[in-house]
Structures are given as structure tokens and as C-alpha cells.
Amino acid sequence: MSSFPFGLVALLIISVLIYFGVAHRVLDRLHLTDKSALAVIAAMIIGSFIDIPITGRITINLGGIIAVILAFYVLFAAGTWMERTRAIIAAAVTGLVLFLAARYLGAEPENIFIDPIYIYPIVAGIVGYLAGRSRRGAFFAAVIGVLSLDVGQYIYLVRTGVRGTVHVGGAGAFDSLVLSGLLAVLLAEFIGETLERIQGGPESEGRPEELVKNLREPEPAHKPLHDIHKEGDSDEDE
């Protein structure tokens, strides 16, 4: 994957939005506070410039690994085992779709109207959302799906004996990790918010009934019948 700066630019934009409190709702769904999110983003930006050689074939980018660690944190913070299981399955589906995209789109990139490197985060974000459904599941599926491309590339090099180094989470892969995760969460947020409004309130899956009841709009208040009777009695007494 060739490098492009969209990932870093996106992180800087998200940092500004978080600083001004715009992304509070999304962070709450991901079980992150404003301070912790800003700290993670700062670590990812700094880490994106640090490559750690592991073997002759593997180099790990610190920023990319932090993104992967964040994805697993989000997975473990999911509300139910059902959501975690769905997120893992969604990651496998996303990885498979990306593998097919890389196989058929990456063979002759000069014949494609758009560089395949731009397609990976878009495909991962959309498939991650569709398969993961929740915001947490979508983020995990998109990030781990992109990571699977590097894993697949390493397996290919080992099996064929072709010389080469896999930059896990680095170079263009870092940008794809960041952009795919952001796109998946944004899709889940906007579409999820729309569906919640259509349904008349927040989704109740994995949430206490009392909490959901309190979050929904209250019904119009009605005066108790015994108060009406008392008023009627007082009018008769007059």
C-alpha cells in the first residue's frame, strides 16, 4: 500500500471536533471520554512515524498497532456477547471482501478509474457497518478487516518465498485503518440515529428497560381520576 496523508488529516479533524464537544455522543457509544480519545489520537499520530522492525519480513507501525488495540478495546467494551460475536464475524466478512477487492482491483491499478488504495477504507467502512450493525461492531470489523490484508500479504510472502517486507499497520495501511474505522462509525451513527428516530426512541438491545423508558419521550400527562372526582365534588358543594 502506498502512503497518503488522509489518515493523519482525518485524525486532526476528529481531534478538533472532540475538543469542541461535537463527537461526545459517538465517543460515549465507544466507551471513550474526550480526554482518553484525544490521548489515543495523539498517540496514533506520533506512532504513525515510528516503525519497529520485528523480523526481516515484518515491520510494525506503532500508530497502526494503537488503532488495532483501540479496536479490541471497543470490542471488549461491547454490551453483550451477541454483539461481540457479531463483530468478530463481521471482521471476517470484511476481511474476505477486502481480499477479493485486492485480488481483482489491485492487479492492474492503471486500468481503474480510482486508485485501489482509496477503495479499501471505503469498502471496509461500508461492509464493516453492514455486518457489524452497531457502532462498536462496525469499528472493530472495519479496522480488523483492513489489518487482515497485511496478515494475508505476510502469509503470501512466506508460502511463495517472494522477497518483501510487510509493514503491518504502516504506510497506506495506517490511513486505511483510520479511514475505514471512522467511516464505519459515521455510517452507524447517522443511519443508527435515523432508525432510532423512526422507531420513536433509542434501540433497546442490551440496555436496561428502565434506562430505555427514561430516554424515550414522555407521554402527555393525564390528571388522575380521583382528582377529577374531588374537583367535581367541590364544585357541587359550592
C-alpha positions in Angstrom: 0.0 0.0 0.0 1.4 3.4 -0.9 1.2 6.2 1.6 -1.3 9.1 1.5 -1.9 11.6 4.3 -5.7 11.3 4.6 -5.4 9.3 7.8 -3.5 11.9 9.6 -5.7 14.7 8.3 -8.8 12.8 9.4 -7.3 12.4 12.9 -6.6 16.1 13.2 -10.1 17.0 12.1 -11.6 14.5 14.6 -9.4 15.9 17.4 -10.8 19.4 16.7 -14.4 18.1 16.8 -13.7 16.2 20.0 -12.1 19.4 21.6 -15.3 21.4 20.8 -17.5 18.6 22.1 -19.1 17.7 18.8 -18.3 14.0 19.0 -19.4 13.4 22.5 -22.3 11.1 21.5 -20.1 8.9 19.4 -17.4 8.6 22.0 -20.0 7.7 24.6 -21.1 4.8 22.4 -17.5 3.7 22.1 -17.0 3.9 25.8 -14.4 6.7 25.5 -14.1 10.1 27.2 -13.0 13.2 25.4 -9.6 13.2 27.2 -8.9 9.5 26.6 -9.9 9.9 22.9 -7.6 12.8 22.4 -4.8 10.9 24.1 -5.3 7.9 21.8 -5.4 10.1 18.7 -2.2 11.9 19.8 -0.5 8.5 20.3 -1.7 7.3 16.9 -0.4 10.4 15.2 3.0 10.2 16.9 3.2 6.4 16.4 2.5 6.7 12.7 6.0 7.9 12.3 7.6 5.1 14.2 8.3 1.7 12.5 9.5 -1.2 14.7 11.3 -4.0 12.8 10.3 -7.4 14.1 11.9 -9.7 11.6 13.3 -9.4 8.1 9.8 -9.7 6.7 7.7 -7.8 9.3 7.8 -4.2 10.4 5.2 -2.9 12.7 3.9 0.7 12.7 3.2 1.9 16.2 0.3 4.1 15.2 -1.4 1.3 13.3 -1.0 -1.1 16.3 -2.5 1.5 18.6 -5.5 1.7 16.2 -5.8 -2.1 16.4 -5.6 -2.1 20.2 -8.3 0.5 20.3 -10.5 -1.8 18.1 -10.1 -4.6 20.6 -10.8 -2.3 23.5 -14.1 -1.3 21.7 -14.9 -5.0 21.2 -14.4 -5.9 24.8 -16.5 -2.9 25.8 -19.4 -4.1 23.8 -22.6 -4.5 25.7 -23.4 -8.2 25.1 -21.7 -11.4 23.9 -24.0 -11.4 21.0 -22.6 -8.0 19.9 -19.0 -9.2 20.3 -19.7 -12.4 18.3 -21.4 -10.4 15.6 -18.4 -8.0 15.5 -15.9 -10.9 15.1 -17.9 -12.4 12.3 -18.3 -9.0 10.7 -14.5 -8.6 10.8 -14.0 -11.9 9.0 -16.6 -10.9 6.3 -14.9 -7.5 5.9 -11.5 -9.2 5.5 -12.9 -11.6 2.9 -14.4 -8.8 0.9 -11.2 -6.7 1.0 -9.2 -9.8 -0.1 -11.4 -10.1 -3.1 -11.2 -6.4 -3.8 -7.4 -6.5 -3.6 -7.2 -9.5 -5.8 -9.4 -8.2 -8.6 -8.8 -4.4 -8.3 -5.1 -4.4 -7.4 -3.9 -6.5 -10.3 -3.9 -3.6 -12.9 -4.5 -0.4 -10.9 -3.7 1.8 -14.0 -6.9 0.4 -15.7 -9.1 1.5 -12.8 -10.7 5.0 -12.6 -9.7 5.3 -8.9 -6.6 4.1 -7.1 -7.4 0.8 -5.3 -5.8 2.3 -2.1 -8.8 4.6 -1.8 -11.2 1.7 -2.3 -10.0 -0.3 0.7 -11.2 2.0 3.5 -14.5 2.7 1.7 -15.2 -1.0 1.2 -14.1 -1.8 4.8 -16.2 1.0 6.3 -19.4 0.1 4.4 -19.1 -3.7 4.9 -18.0 -3.2 8.5 -21.1 -1.3 9.2 -23.5 -3.6 7.3 -22.1 -6.7 9.0 -21.3 -5.2 12.4 -24.5 -3.2 12.7 -23.6 -1.4 16.0 -21.1 1.4 16.2 -18.7 -0.7 18.2 -19.1 -3.7 15.9 -18.7 -1.6 12.8 -15.4 0.0 14.1 -13.9 -3.3 15.1 -14.9 -5.0 11.8 -13.5 -2.3 9.6 -10.2 -1.9 11.4 -9.5 -5.6 11.8 -10.7 -6.3 8.2 -8.0 -3.9 6.9 -5.4 -5.4 9.2 -6.2 -8.8 7.7 -4.8 -7.6 4.4 -1.3 -7.2 5.9 -1.7 -10.6 7.6 -2.7 -12.1 4.2 0.3 -10.4 2.5 2.7 -11.9 5.0 1.2 -15.4 4.6 1.6 -15.0 0.8 5.3 -14.0 1.1 6.1 -16.9 3.4 4.3 -19.5 1.2 5.7 -18.3 -2.1 9.2 -17.4 -0.9 9.0 -14.0 -2.6 11.2 -11.4 -1.0 9.5 -8.5 0.6 8.6 -6.8 3.9 5.1 -6.4 5.3 4.6 -3.1 7.1 1.8 -4.1 9.5 -0.4 -1.1 10.2 2.1 1.2 8.4 2.3 3.2 5.1 -1.1 3.3 3.3 -2.4 0.6 5.7 -2.4 3.2 8.6 -4.5 5.5 6.6 -6.9 2.7 5.6 -7.2 1.6 9.3 -8.1 5.1 10.4 -10.4 6.0 7.5 -12.2 2.7 7.5 -12.9 2.8 11.2 -14.1 6.4 11.0 -16.4 5.7 8.0 -17.9 2.7 9.7 -18.7 4.6 12.9 -20.1 7.5 10.9 -22.4 5.3 8.9 -23.5 3.5 12.1 -24.1 6.9 13.8 -26.1 8.6 11.1 -28.0 5.6 10.0 -28.5 4.4 13.5 -29.7 7.8 14.6 -32.1 7.9 11.8 -33.5 4.5 12.6 -33.8 5.4 16.3 -35.9 8.5 15.4 -38.1 6.5 13.0 -38.7 3.9 15.8 -39.5 6.6 18.3 -36.6 6.3 20.6 -33.2 4.6 21.2 -32.6 0.9 20.5 -33.2 -1.2 23.5 -30.9 -4.1 22.7 -28.5 -4.8 25.6 -29.9 -1.8 27.6 -31.9 -1.9 30.9 -35.6 -1.4 30.3 -35.7 1.4 32.9 -33.0 3.3 31.0 -34.7 3.0 27.7 -38.0 4.0 29.2 -36.5 7.2 30.6 -34.7 8.0 27.4 -37.9 7.9 25.3 -40.1 11.0 25.1 -42.6 11.1 28.0 -46.3 10.6 27.2 -48.7 13.5 27.8 -49.6 13.8 31.4 -53.2 12.9 32.4 -54.9 14.0 35.5 -55.7 11.2 37.9 -59.4 10.2 38.0 -59.7 10.6 41.8 -58.5 14.3 41.4 -61.2 14.9 38.8 -63.8 13.4 41.2 -62.6 15.6 44.0 -62.9 18.7 41.8 -66.4 17.7 40.8 -67.4 17.2 44.4 -66.0 20.6 45.4 -68.0 22.3 42.6 -71.2 20.6 43.8 -70.5 21.8 47.3 -70.3 25.4 46.1 
